[in-house]
Amino acid sequence: MGTGSNTSHPRDRIALDVSVLPDVVFGHRSLIWLGTVGMMAIEGTMFAILIATYFFLRTRTTDWPPGVSNPALTFGTLNLIVFLLSAFPNQWTKKAAEKGDVAKSRIGLLIMSAVALINMALRVFEFPSLNCGWDSNAYGSAIWMLLGLHTVHLVTDAFDTFVLTALSFRDPVEGRRFMDISENGEYWYFVLLTWIPIYFVIYIVPRIL
């Protein structure tokens, strides 16, 4: 009697050929992109909790800001303008990296490095313009924490940009380096976009509530 079977042994099956798949991908197909999005979701939640804390404190007193002057608008507003304008060179640099254009990527990184330096310089003047100390009261602690944590992200992305700029001139710029530049652009958008509601809460809310 025949004992033959149509079931083949696993070792006899043809292996899936993945040699044609790209070594470097951008956007949602990249594991680095997924990690960046996850980090932004976590940090965005942290900012949301801090903003909620701010508005909770607002309900606890009729005098707002309590016992201090409103934050001065000058440096925070200048930083907002610089952040918004930075979207254009950031997107240009990101697209250049995704196209594998070394020359444009280098120029874009230099521009974004300069932008980051301007943002950080303005941030130095922002803290005194809050017109309160971190230990003045609960309000002071809340806005110093909010501005401080955003500054951590600003400095972190600035450092990443400086390193990528240096590497782009030192080493041959290959696929994975282009991916790093593109993801750095994604992170900058996070720093930019989170500053908009933070600016509104710190500088505008005390003037309208």
C-alpha positions in Angstrom: 0.0 0.0 0.0 1.2 3.4 -0.8 2.3 5.6 2.1 3.2 8.7 0.1 2.1 12.1 1.3 1.9 15.5 -0.4 3.2 17.1 2.8 6.8 18.2 2.2 9.5 18.4 4.9 10.2 22.0 6.1 13.8 21.6 4.8 12.5 20.9 1.3 10.5 24.1 1.1 11.9 27.0 -1.0 13.2 29.8 1.2 11.7 33.2 0.8 14.1 35.4 -1.1 14.5 38.8 0.6 17.6 39.8 -1.2 15.7 42.3 -3.3 14.3 44.2 -0.3 15.8 47.6 0.4 18.3 47.9 3.2 17.1 51.4 4.2 13.5 52.6 4.4 11.9 55.8 5.5 8.7 56.7 7.3 6.3 54.1 8.8 8.3 51.2 7.3 11.3 52.0 9.5 11.8 50.6 13.0 13.5 53.8 14.0 10.4 55.8 12.9 8.2 53.6 15.0 10.5 54.1 18.0 10.5 57.9 17.4 6.7 58.0 17.2 6.4 55.9 20.4 8.8 58.3 22.2 6.8 61.3 21.0 3.6 59.8 22.2 5.0 59.2 25.7 6.6 62.7 25.9 3.5 64.3 24.4 1.4 62.7 27.2 3.8 64.1 29.7 3.3 67.6 28.3 -0.5 67.1 28.4 -0.3 66.1 32.1 1.7 69.2 32.9 -0.7 71.5 31.0 -3.7 69.8 32.8 -1.9 70.5 36.1 -1.5 74.1 35.1 -5.2 74.5 34.5 -6.1 72.6 37.7 -4.0 75.1 39.6 -5.8 77.9 37.9 -9.1 76.7 39.4 -7.6 77.0 42.9 -7.2 80.7 43.0 -8.8 83.9 41.7 -5.5 85.7 41.3 -3.7 84.5 38.2 -0.7 84.4 38.0 -0.8 84.2 41.8 1.4 86.9 43.3 3.6 87.5 40.3 3.5 89.5 37.0 2.6 88.0 33.6 5.5 86.4 31.7 7.1 88.9 29.3 6.2 88.1 25.7 9.3 89.1 23.8 11.6 86.1 23.9 8.9 83.5 24.0 7.3 85.0 20.9 10.6 85.3 19.1 11.2 81.7 19.8 7.8 80.8 18.5 8.5 82.7 15.2 11.9 80.9 14.8 10.3 77.5 15.4 7.5 78.1 12.9 10.0 79.4 10.2 12.2 76.4 10.9 9.6 74.1 9.4 10.7 75.1 5.9 14.4 74.2 6.1 13.6 71.2 8.2 11.3 69.8 5.6 13.8 70.6 2.8 16.5 68.8 4.7 14.3 65.8 5.4 13.3 65.5 1.7 16.9 65.9 0.6 18.0 63.0 2.9 15.2 60.8 1.6 16.3 61.4 -2.0 19.9 60.6 -1.0 21.2 64.1 -1.9 24.4 64.6 0.1 25.1 68.2 -0.8 21.6 69.4 0.1 21.5 67.3 3.2 24.7 68.9 4.4 23.4 72.4 3.7 20.2 71.7 5.4 21.9 70.3 8.5 24.0 73.4 8.7 20.9 75.6 8.5 19.1 73.5 11.2 22.2 73.6 13.4 22.1 77.4 13.2 18.3 77.4 13.9 18.8 75.3 17.0 21.5 77.6 18.3 19.2 80.6 17.9 16.4 78.7 19.7 18.6 77.8 22.6 20.0 81.3 22.9 16.5 82.8 23.0 15.5 80.1 25.6 18.3 81.4 27.9 16.4 84.7 28.1 13.0 83.1 28.4 13.5 81.7 31.9 14.1 85.2 33.5 11.2 86.5 31.5 8.8 84.2 33.4 8.9 86.8 36.2 8.9 84.1 38.9 11.2 81.4 40.3 10.7 77.7 40.1 10.1 77.8 43.9 8.0 80.9 44.0 4.7 78.9 44.3 2.9 76.1 42.6 2.3 78.2 39.5 6.0 79.0 39.2 6.9 75.3 39.6 4.4 74.3 36.9 5.6 76.7 34.2 9.3 76.2 35.0 8.8 72.5 34.7 6.9 72.9 31.4 9.5 75.2 29.9 12.4 73.1 31.3 11.2 69.8 29.9 10.6 71.4 26.5 14.2 72.8 26.7 15.5 69.3 27.4 13.9 68.2 24.1 15.3 71.2 22.3 18.8 70.6 23.5 18.6 66.9 22.7 17.5 67.5 19.1 20.1 70.2 18.7 22.8 67.9 19.9 21.6 65.2 17.5 21.7 67.7 14.7 25.2 68.9 15.5 26.4 65.3 15.5 24.7 64.4 12.3 26.2 67.6 10.7 29.7 66.7 11.8 29.3 63.1 10.6 27.9 64.2 7.2 31.2 66.0 6.5 33.5 63.4 8.0 32.2 60.0 6.9 30.8 58.9 3.5 27.0 59.6 3.8 25.2 56.3 3.1 21.7 54.9 3.3 21.5 54.6 7.1 22.9 58.0 7.7 20.2 59.5 5.4 17.6 57.6 7.5 19.1 59.2 10.6 18.8 62.7 9.1 15.2 62.0 8.1 14.2 60.8 11.6 16.0 63.8 13.2 13.6 65.9 11.1 10.7 64.1 12.5 11.9 64.7 16.0 12.3 68.4 15.3 8.7 68.6 14.2 7.8 67.2 17.6 9.8 70.0 19.3 8.3 72.6 17.1 4.6 71.5 17.4 4.7 71.0 21.2 6.0 74.5 21.6 2.8 76.0 20.1 0.5 74.9 23.0 3.2 75.4 25.6 3.7 79.0 24.4 0.0 79.6 24.5 -0.3 78.2 28.1 2.7 80.1 29.5 2.3 83.4 27.7 -1.2 83.9 26.5 -3.5 82.1 29.1 -2.5 84.5 32.0 -3.6 87.4 29.9 -7.0 86.0 29.0 -8.1 84.0 32.0 
